[in-house]
Amino acid sequence: MAADDLSAPLGQDTIPKKRLALWGALPWAIAGTLSFCLVIFFLWAALVEDPYGGEPVVVIAADRRVAAAPRKVEEPPPAPQPQGVETKPEAAPQLNAPPAPLDGAVATKGPGAAVGSAPSGGQTVTIIDGTSGNRQEVAVAAAPAVQDKRQPAVDQRLLEATRHGSIPRLGPEGLRPADVYAQRPDPGKAAGTTPRIAIIVGGLGIGASGTAEALAKLPAPVTLAFAPYGNDVDRLVARARGEGHEVLLQVPMEPFDYPDNDPGPQTLLTSLGPEQNVDRLHWLMSRFQGYVGIANYMGARFTSLDASLTPVLRETAKRGLLYVDDGSSPRSLASQIAGANSMAFARADLVLDAVPTPIEIDRALARLEAAANERGFAIGMANALPAVIERLAAWVKAIESRGFVLVPVTAVAVKPKSS
């Protein structure tokens, strides 16, 4: 046994020299690999031409075809004319006039060309060459707008520009939006002593299915109230007006349990001053146009305070609009304030879907008929729920056979004293 074996610790093997050599060469291998990568990077940066320098690049597909240049056509010599006959020279055709672009082609302007205006409703895209700095204008035409002939136009005389957008106002000679956008009931049906019933269906413009069902199933005399928050509410309002419905704007107002029960953005609040609430009212009024008036959405607390409700109703009356109280709060002061400000006003007699079941809705409609028989007219308010729309559609079909006539809300509203 060798001396080294006697002096070595028991139970431990010595590390072979070959393994030590491999571990020693590993750092050199890593350093060599990194050096190789750096050399490749510097060579690529020096030899490869990249004018954008690694900046983000967006590639846009554009049809840059242009029509072929027109060929010059030699004019034939004029035909000899008989002596004594006077001829009038015809206008020479413009042979060198620029050609019209091909159908579907995009007109382009090369570098150094004069910058022109884009087509009406279109946009002009500027393309800059990163190498030479040349600018190129590409005019992109907008898709042609398709106008629905059923959608009636909004009277521009009844609009006022504000920082929020256009809002209603009185027109020339005191023209009121409540009168201009009102739907006239059938004179033969509305005349006489036949009891009249107005139905208002609210909550439209937010739920696509409920709005579509209401527009499809409810007849024109039913008044439709739209919330101001829908993405496509202006188009839906135009469609409703085109189909003969009167339209109301639902204005969110503070309930007693606010903010646990929040009507939505720009809600009119009792904690705000009159100027702030009127400014919020203008924002709400600018969401769409063509409505005859506004109706409260919630608002039991707001409508019960004179200091909060009076400035809002004064502003509404000043703009020639009708105010509709949904009848949900017995503490509402809307009727007193409306009378003091000589404004058009209506109040719902019944909330038809207080219990939104078919049986209870039918019972509410029966009570509405009784109120119309007693007073000569009645107003019912409901939300655009599937059960409500289904029962209303069935009830309306037989309303005339029961001795009533269905009218829009303006036909039973209290007129302002000035009229």
Buried (B, 14 or more C-beta within 10 A) or exposed (E): EEEEEEEEEEEEEEEEEEEEEEEEEEEEEEEEEEEEEEEEEEEEEEEEEEEEEEEEEEEEEEEEEBEEEEEEEEEEEEEEEEEEEEEEEEEEEEEEEEEEBEEEBBBBBEEEEEEEEBBEEBEBBEEEEEEEEEBBBBBBBEEEEEEEEEBEEBBEEBBBEBEBBBBBBBBEEEBBBBBBBBBEBEEEBBEEEBBBBBBBBBBBBBBEEBBBBBBEBBBBBBBBBBBBBBEEBBBBBBBBBBBBBBBBBBBBBBBBEBEEEEBBEBBBBBEBEBEEBBBBBBBBBBBBBBBBBBBBBBBBBBBBEEEBBBBBBBBBBEBBBBBBBBBBBEEBBBBBBBEEBEBBBBBBBBBBBEEBEEEBBEEBBEBBBEBBEEEEBBBBBBBBBEBBBBBBBEBBEEBEEEEBBBBBBBBBBBBBEEE
